[in-house]
C-alpha cells in the first residue's frame, strides 16, 4: 500500500495549515490528527469533509468554511447535517458573500462560516476492564480482549 497525504489549506491564502501522510489516509484521519496535535485550523476549508465519529474536542474550528455555493444556502439543513456528522453544536455562524479565493480565478456567491461552536456530547472513555464489563453485561456473554484471550 502506498501512503496518502492530505493537506488542510487556508481559505484565504491557500497556505497549508496542516498536512498528514500515512497508509490508507483519509481527510477524516487528517483532521483528527490535526486536533491531536492541537493544530490551529482557523480559516480551514472543510467543505465535504466527512467527519462522522471524529472526536473534535479541543479542535479550533472558528472561521472554518463548512459550505460554499453559487446558490443561496439552506443554512438550517447544512448546519444540522454538519452538527450531526461532527458531534458539535454551532452557536454562531455567518454568511460570507462574494468569496474570491486567492489561488483560483473563480468566486462563489455564498460561504457558510463557523464563528463559534461547542462539543455536543462528550465521548465516554473506557478502560479495557470497563469495556469487558459493559459488553458482557449488555450481551450476557464472556468478553475477552487482548491478553485475556
Secondary structure, DSSP 8 states (H G I E B T S, - for coil): --EEEEEEEBTTT--EEEEEEEET--HHHHHHHHHHTT-B-TTBB-TT---TT---TT-B-TT-EEEEESS---HHHHHHHHHHHHTEEEEEEEEEEEEE-SSSS-EEEEEEEEEEEEESS------HHHHHHHHHHHHTS----GGG-
